[in-house]
Amino acid sequence: MDQTRPFAVITGASKGIGAEYARALASQGYDLLLVARDNTRLETLSQNLHRVYQRDIWTESFDLTQPQAAARLYDVARSYRPQVSLLINNAGFGLYGDFADMPLAKIRDMLQLHIHTIVESTRLFLPDMLARKQGASITVASAAGFFPIPYMTEYAATKTFLIAFSKGLARETQNQGVTIQVCCPGFTHTDFHRSAGHQPKQVFFAQSAKQVVENSLQALKSKRTLVTIGWQGRLALWTSKIVPRKVLIALAGKFVKPPPPG
Ligand SMILES: NC(=O)c1ccc[n+]([C@@H]2O[C@H](COP(=O)([O-])OP(=O)(O)OC[C@H]3O[C@@H](n4cnc5c(N)ncnc54)[C@H](OP(=O)(O)O)[C@@H]3O)[C@@H](O)[C@H]2O)c1
């Protein structure tokens, strides 16, 4: 085992954007710890990456909505390598529909995964990076965090939190050798929407997970904090700054509103 190779921890690595980060980083020479719940997918990905790139790829399957998930992630990562070069907080899921009808357990899981686990993981991994004056974290938020979105109210709000958290932290840690990035993809072709039970009406601006990851890792080199993807991302950010919030929220609500039952 070569302890000098960079080591990245990726949550939500079993598929979608997280699996794409794994492919890209293995090809760049990183050893990896891949975390998600689906052990079969993690193992298949790990074996493929090991075969192609001859990196050390470890997998750990656990549920990151559990209250002790961040501590477990930190302990497992350090059991493989004392130094983590890159933490990617990517695991997440969508909730779609009327807030008043949403099962409380699902809302609780989302708050735990998108907020508690990410904040606690960052808090645990960051001091080692600061002490070495080297390292980075990428948190995958969303363009949905640029403004409130009715019927995805709690999802969009957690992503808004992650953008604010990352921007504040980036300022606190500036000039200390670490990079804090918040990556904000727009609509991306993954299982995410199907899992959330959302059938978008018309998406002419969708991106691929590969494009998201290429943009994110490219931006890491220039140490950019807020990363949008392609022209679609720049347009979404720009729109969120110049169009009055009331108008934006009304339009988003119209676009996202679930069809009446039956
Ligand atoms: N797709 C989009 O349009 C889009 C747009 C903007 C932002 N994003 C964000 O991008 C991130 C990745 O999503 P994706 O599009 O790649 O969706 P995806 O294909 O559904 O992947 C989600 C990943 O998160 C993992 N995950 C979910 N719940 C988990 C839990 N409780 N514990 C551990 N792992 C869990 C899943 O693994 P297991 O099921 O194996 O646990 C999977 O690896 C999310 O944070 C999402 O909010 C997506």
The ligand as an SDF file (V2000), in Angstrom:
LIG
                    3D

 48 52  0  0  0  0  0  0  0  0999 V2000
  -29.4840   14.3570  -10.2290 N   0  0  0  0  0  0  0  0  0  0  0  0
  -29.7320   15.6470  -10.1150 C   0  0  0  0  0  0  0  0  0  0  0  0
  -30.4820   16.2270  -10.9240 O   0  0  0  0  0  0  0  0  0  0  0  0
  -29.0530   16.4480   -9.0280 C   0  0  0  0  0  0  0  0  0  0  0  0
  -29.0490   17.8450   -9.1680 C   0  0  0  0  0  0  0  0  0  0  0  0
  -28.4430   18.6070   -8.1920 C   0  0  0  0  0  0  0  0  0  0  0  0
  -27.8530   18.0110   -7.0950 C   0  0  0  0  0  0  0  0  0  0  0  0
  -27.8860   16.6570   -6.9770 N   0  0  0  0  0  0  0  0  0  0  0  0
  -27.2520   16.0680   -5.7870 C   0  0  0  0  0  0  0  0  0  0  0  0
  -26.2400   15.1730   -6.1920 O   0  0  0  0  0  0  0  0  0  0  0  0
  -26.0190   14.2150   -5.1550 C   0  0  0  0  0  0  0  0  0  0  0  0
  -25.9370   12.8270   -5.7810 C   0  0  0  0  0  0  0  0  0  0  0  0
  -27.1830   12.5220   -6.3840 O   0  0  0  0  0  0  0  0  0  0  0  0
  -27.3190   11.7090   -7.7580 P   0  0  0  0  0  0  0  0  0  0  0  0
  -27.9840   12.5850   -8.7440 O   0  0  0  0  0  0  0  0  0  0  0  0
  -26.0440   11.0760   -8.1120 O   0  0  0  0  0  0  0  0  0  0  0  0
  -28.4240   10.6380   -7.3060 O   0  0  0  0  0  0  0  0  0  0  0  0
  -28.3810    9.0420   -7.2140 P   0  0  0  0  0  0  0  0  0  0  0  0
  -27.9220    8.4680   -8.4990 O   0  0  0  0  0  0  0  0  0  0  0  0
  -29.7170    8.6650   -6.6780 O   0  0  0  0  0  0  0  0  0  0  0  0
  -27.2480    8.7670   -6.1270 O   0  0  0  0  0  0  0  0  0  0  0  0
  -27.4250    9.0910   -4.7650 C   0  0  0  0  0  0  0  0  0  0  0  0
  -26.2940    8.4570   -3.9690 C   0  0  0  0  0  0  0  0  0  0  0  0
  -26.4740    8.7700   -2.5790 O   0  0  0  0  0  0  0  0  0  0  0  0
  -26.4680    7.5590   -1.8350 C   0  0  0  0  0  0  0  0  0  0  0  0
  -27.3300    7.6550   -0.6700 N   0  0  0  0  0  0  0  0  0  0  0  0
  -28.6140    8.0750   -0.6200 C   0  0  0  0  0  0  0  0  0  0  0  0
  -29.1000    7.9570    0.6250 N   0  0  0  0  0  0  0  0  0  0  0  0
  -28.0950    7.4440    1.3870 C   0  0  0  0  0  0  0  0  0  0  0  0
  -27.9900    7.0720    2.7440 C   0  0  0  0  0  0  0  0  0  0  0  0
  -29.0260    7.1870    3.5790 N   0  0  0  0  0  0  0  0  0  0  0  0
  -26.8020    6.5650    3.1980 N   0  0  0  0  0  0  0  0  0  0  0  0
  -25.7630    6.4190    2.3530 C   0  0  0  0  0  0  0  0  0  0  0  0
  -25.8090    6.7650    1.0400 N   0  0  0  0  0  0  0  0  0  0  0  0
  -26.9600    7.2550    0.5630 C   0  0  0  0  0  0  0  0  0  0  0  0
  -26.9690    6.4970   -2.8250 C   0  0  0  0  0  0  0  0  0  0  0  0
  -26.4670    5.2110   -2.4770 O   0  0  0  0  0  0  0  0  0  0  0  0
  -27.3100    4.0020   -1.8400 P   0  0  0  0  0  0  0  0  0  0  0  0
  -28.6940    4.0800   -2.3620 O   0  0  0  0  0  0  0  0  0  0  0  0
  -26.5320    2.7960   -2.2770 O   0  0  0  0  0  0  0  0  0  0  0  0
  -27.2120    4.2270   -0.3630 O   0  0  0  0  0  0  0  0  0  0  0  0
  -26.2930    6.9540   -4.1100 C   0  0  0  0  0  0  0  0  0  0  0  0
  -24.9630    6.4780   -4.1610 O   0  0  0  0  0  0  0  0  0  0  0  0
  -27.1630   14.3810   -4.1470 C   0  0  0  0  0  0  0  0  0  0  0  0
  -26.6950   15.0920   -3.0300 O   0  0  0  0  0  0  0  0  0  0  0  0
  -28.1800   15.2380   -4.9220 C   0  0  0  0  0  0  0  0  0  0  0  0
  -28.9500   16.0440   -4.0550 O   0  0  0  0  0  0  0  0  0  0  0  0
  -28.4620   15.8500   -7.9190 C   0  0  0  0  0  0  0  0  0  0  0  0
  1  2  1  0
  2  3  2  0
  2  4  1  0
  4  5  1  0
  4 48  2  0
  5  6  2  0
  6  7  1  0
  7  8  2  0
  8  9  1  0
  8 48  1  0
  9 10  1  0
  9 46  1  0
 10 11  1  0
 11 12  1  0
 11 44  1  0
 12 13  1  0
 13 14  1  0
 14 15  2  0
 14 16  1  0
 14 17  1  0
 17 18  1  0
 18 19  2  0
 18 20  1  0
 18 21  1  0
 21 22  1  0
 22 23  1  0
 23 24  1  0
 23 42  1  0
 24 25  1  0
 25 26  1  0
 25 36  1  0
 26 27  1  0
 26 35  1  0
 27 28  2  0
 28 29  1  0
 29 30  1  0
 29 35  2  0
 30 31  1  0
 30 32  2  0
 32 33  1  0
 33 34  2  0
 34 35  1  0
 36 37  1  0
 36 42  1  0
 37 38  1  0
 38 39  2  0
 38 40  1  0
 38 41  1  0
 42 43  1  0
 44 45  1  0
 44 46  1  0
 46 47  1  0
M  CHG  2   8   1  16  -1
M  END
$$$$
